[in-house]
Amino acid sequence: MVSVDDVVCLEAEGNYTFLFTRDGKRYLVSKTLKELEQVLDERMFVRIHKSYTINLAYVQSGLFNRDRILQLADGREVPISRRRMKEITDLLFRYMQTVAVS
């Protein structure tokens, strides 16, 4: 079992999903990304691309760029859907503000 707090991001691979953890490990889960999203906290985990869901706690602030690439704390770079760019930008901004206040 992997703690949800340790999950940096999830990557879809057909009917499977890879879980990437903060200690650099990768786990293959026999569930789709959609199935896993139904049990994850939607305040922390956000679908940013058809193949990627990220944990907002592991986003590197200031590394969000015009190439629609988001860099995570483990160094992984993940693409952001062109259609959801504005929504993801706003969501990340609001999340970073709440973390700064806490």
C-alpha positions, 0 to 999 in steps of 0.5 A: 500500500502507498500513502496518498500523501506520497503520490506525486502524480498518476499517469494513464497507460491504457487500462492501467495507471502508473503511480509515482511517489515522492521517493522516486518509486513507480507502481503499476495499478490495474485501474484506470486513471478515471477509476482512481480519480473517483477515490482521490481527494479532488482538492489535492489531485487534479487532472491536467491532461488526458494522461496525467493527474497531479498532486498539487502539493508537489507542484514546483511554483514558478516553473509553470511555463508557456510550453504547457509543461508543469514541473513537479517536485520529483523533477518530472515534467508533465504536459497540461491540456491546451483546453484546460490551461486557463483553468489549471493556471487559476487552480494552481494560483488559488492553491498556492495562495492557500498554502502561503496563508497556512 
